């Protein structure tokens, strides 16, 4: 039994403004996950739903591959399988959380909070040491005046000084470590993608955000492969249903690319054309990803949220080209020319050229 990937019913707002915009990617994945549970006759428990959702979102990940192995030949998953697969589910959830736009910023904020608490604690400790130092010096002075040649008072003074020195040394060490952590955190903040690096509509990298990746590609010894892809009739959808629906369709497309192109980098390259980049891999791998994405988009039933009216078949076309060295723009231009060729007429094709 293969995983159900083509049952996505995605709600859209038919109004021609920006009110009531929902995330179609989640709605489609939600419907796919429920269909997955239905196909396997699994109860809708939190664990089984989490497994279904991660399996349909990441069919080529470790969880998706294990599900495919267990269901090969038409076998259904059981509740025992769900329990056994939960460690893989949690791993995939953690990976997905790290990749989510804003996850890096959220982690930075948590780290900043942790360091602020440490700094506050150390500041309090330093204040206590200062107060203790004043008291200890007074005690030492008093002991010195009261000392009458006995060794007991001298031993007490020595022990007091040793304890004070050790406490100051521990605080200095902790402050030094915190200083290093703050310096590292500052570097991470400087390297965190800014708002313009992430496309707000789709959550994918923009061309600006992908610049470090592009620079790394120039040094890729084995070259790279770029697929340029886009929806065939997005302009017509916007003309018929408005900007909001067209935007939601585009988000659904971005979600489909995430699901089917795991392991590749996805960039909203220009306007409504996306680049899927695979470094050091065979062309057959990215061709398979593009064909899977094409089939998934063709199989989706996209409906208007209010009326439930289907908006009709939504297809994608793509072109694939190889590149090596710094001529990334040239490789993309060749891939995009193939995409335009593929989209002519009925579209719904993937063309490639080495």
N, C-alpha and C positions, 0 to 999 in steps of 0.2 A: 504494500500500500504506500503510495507516495503521499507526501505532505500536501495538504490543500493550500494552494497559493493563489487561487483565481476566484475567490468568492467575495472579494472585498466590496462591500456596499458602503460608499463614502458619501456622507451628507454634505450638501452644498447650499449656500444661501443664494436664492435667486434674485435678491434685491441688487440694484445697481449702485450700491454704495459700500462702505466698509463696515457696516454694522453687523454684529453677530457672526463674525468669522470664526469658524472652528478649525481645529487642526485635522485635516482629512487623513493624514498619515496614521494618526492614532486610531481614528474610527475604522479605517480599513484594516489595520492590524488586529483590532479588537474583533471585528467580524471574522477575520481569518482564524483567529485563535478559537473563537466559539465554534466555527465549522470544524476545526481540528478536533475539538473535544467530542463533537457530535459524531464525526467519522470513526473515532476510536471508542465510542460508547463510554466515555469517562465522565464521572460526576464533576460538576462545576465547583470544585474545591479551590481554595487559594493556591495550593501547591500545583494542582493539575492545570489551572489557568495560567500560572506563572510559567510552567513548562511549555504549554502550548504557545504562549505569546513569544517567548524567546526562540522557540523552534521555528516559527514562521517568520520572525524578524531576521534570524541569522541561520538560514538553511545550510550554509557552508561552514559554519563554526563547529567546534567540537561537539556541542550538544546536538545540532542539526544532523551531523554525520552519524552520531550514535543512534539517534532516533531512526534515521534512514536504515541503518544496519539492522536494528531490531525489528523494523516493520517490513523488511525486504520479503517479497513473496506474498504480500497481502495480510501480514500478521498485525493485529491490533495491539496497541499498548494496554497494559493492565495497571491497576492501582499499585501493584508491587513495582512495576517499571518506573512509575512516577516517583516513588520513594527512593529507588536506587539512583535515579537521574537528578535528584535535587542538588547534589554537590555541583554538578555541571551547570545547573540552572543558576545557582548563586554566583558561580564564577562568571557566567555570561552577563548577569545583571551588573556585577561589579565593573566588568570591562565596558559595558554600555554606559554606565554612569560616568566613567572616566572620559569617554568620548563625547558625551553630551556637551553641546555648546554652553559655555558658562561654568562647566564643571571645574576647569582649572581656576577660574576666578573664585568660585565658591571654596575650593580647597585653600587658596591663598588667604581668603578671609578667615577660615578656620585656623590656619597657621598663625596669622596675625593675632588672633584672639588668644591662642595658646601662649605665644611669646609675650604678649602684653601681661597675661596672668603671671608668667614666670618673672618678668621684670618687676611687677608690683610686689611679688613675694620676696624677691631679692632686695628690693628697696626697703621693704619693711625689716628684713633681716639686717641690712646694713644700719638702719636706724636703731635697731635693738642693740647691735654691736657698739655703736657710738655711745648709747646710753650706758651699756654695760661697762664700756671702757672707762667712762667717767667714774662710775661706782667702784670699779676695780682699782683704779688709780688711787681713789680715796682710801679704799681698804688697804692697799699696799702702803700708803703713807702712814696710816694709822698703825699698821703692823710694824713698820720700820721704827716708829717712835717707841712702840711698846717692847720692841725686841731687846732682850737683855743677855745676848750672847748664846741663847739656846738655839739648837738646830731645828726644832719643831717648827718655829715660826718661819725660819728661812726656807725650809722645805715646802711649807704651805704657799709662800710667795712664789717660789719657783714653779710649783704645780699650777698656780693661778695664771702665771704668765704663759706657760706652755699651752694651757687650754685656750687662752685668748688668742694666741698666735695661730693655733690650729683652726680656730673658728674663722678668723680673718682669712686664712689661706683657702679654706673651703669656699667662702663667699667669693673671693677673687677668682677662683677656678670656675665657679658657676657663672659669674659675670662674663668671663672670657669666652666660655662656651656659648652663652646667649648672644654675645657680640658676633661670634662667627655665624650663628643661626640667622641673625638679623641680616648680616651681609649676604648670606645665601638667598634669603627671602627677597631682598632688594633686587638681586640679579634675576630671580624668577619673575618678579613683578615686571621688570623691564622687558623680559622676553615673552610675557603673556600677550596673546593676540589682542589688539585693540578692537573697538566696536566695528571699524571699517573693514576688519579682516574677516568678519563673519557676515554672510548674507542673512538679513533679518527674516526674509520670507521663507527660505528653505532651511536655514541653519547650517548650510554648507560653507566652505571656504570661498571667499571672493578671490579674484585674480590677485589683488593686493596681498591678501592673507596667504596665498600660495607662493609668494615670491621666494621665501626660504627653500621651499620644496623645489621650485624651478631651478634655483641656483645649485642645489644638490644634484639634480638630474644631469646637469652639464658635466659632472664628474663621474657619472655612472659608467663603469667600464663596459658593462654588457648592454648598454643602451637602454631604451625605454619604449613603451608602446602607449600611444594616446588614442582614445576613442572620443570623437566629438559626437554628441547625441542631443536630440531635442524632439519635442512633440510635433507631429505633422500638421495639426489643425488648431493650434492654440489661438491664432488670430481669429479664426472663425468662431471658436468657443467664446472668446471675449466679445465679439460682435453680437452674438446671439444672446448671451446670458450676462454679460457685464464683467467688469474687472475683478470683482470679488470671487466669482466662480472660477474665472481663469486662473487667479492666484491660487485657489485651493487645488485646482487640477495640477498646477505646477508643483505644489507641495507634495501632492500624491505621487507625482513622477519622481521627485527627489527622494521620497521614502522608498519607492521601488528600487531606485538605483542603490540606495544604502543596503537594502535587503539582498540584492542580487550581485553586488560588486564588492563583497567583503574581501578585504585584503588589498584593495586598490584605493587610491586617493581620488576623491570626487571634488570637483571645483565648479562653481558657477562662473564660467569663463567670460562670457560676454552676453548681455541681454538674456535670452532664454535658451542659450546653448551651453551645455555642460561638457566638461572634460573629465574623462575617467582615465587615470594614469596608473600604469603598472610598470614598476621598475624591475629589470632583471628577470622577467618572466616570459614564457612563450606567448606568441600571438594567439595560439589556440585557447589559452586561458581567458584572455579578455574577450575573445570572440564568443566563448561560451557564456560569459557574464552578460554581454550585450544581447545575445539571443534569449537568454533567460529573462532579462529585463523587458525585451520586446514582447515575449509571450505573456509575461505577467501583466503588462499594461493592456494588451489586447484582451486579456481575460477578465479584467476588472469591469464591474458594473457600477458606473458612477451616476448618482442620482441627485437631483435637487432636494435640499433638505425639507423645504416646505411642502411641495406637492408630491415628492417621490418620483417625479418624472425622470426617466433615464436621459442623460444628455447625449447618448449615442456612443459609438465606438471611438475610443481614444487610442491612437497608435503613436509609436515613436520610430524614428529612423536614426541610423548612426553610420559613421565612417571610421575606419581604423587605419592608422599609419604608424610606422616605426620611426624612431629617431635616435640619434647619438650625438653627444657633444652639446654645445650651447645653443644650437639652432632649434630651440623648443617652439618658437613661434612658427617656424617653417613647418615643423612636424604637425602642429595643430592645424595650420592652414591646409595642408594636404588632407588631413582627416576630415576637416570641415567641408572641403570640396566634395569628398566622397559622401558625406552626410547629405549635402544639398542634392547631389545626384540621386541618392537613395530615396529622398523624400518626394521627388517629382512623381506626378501621377497619383497612384494610390498610396505610395509611401510604404511604411511598415516593413522596411528592409534594413539589413546591415551589410555594408560593403567594406572590403578591406583591401589593402595593397601594401606590400612590404616596402 
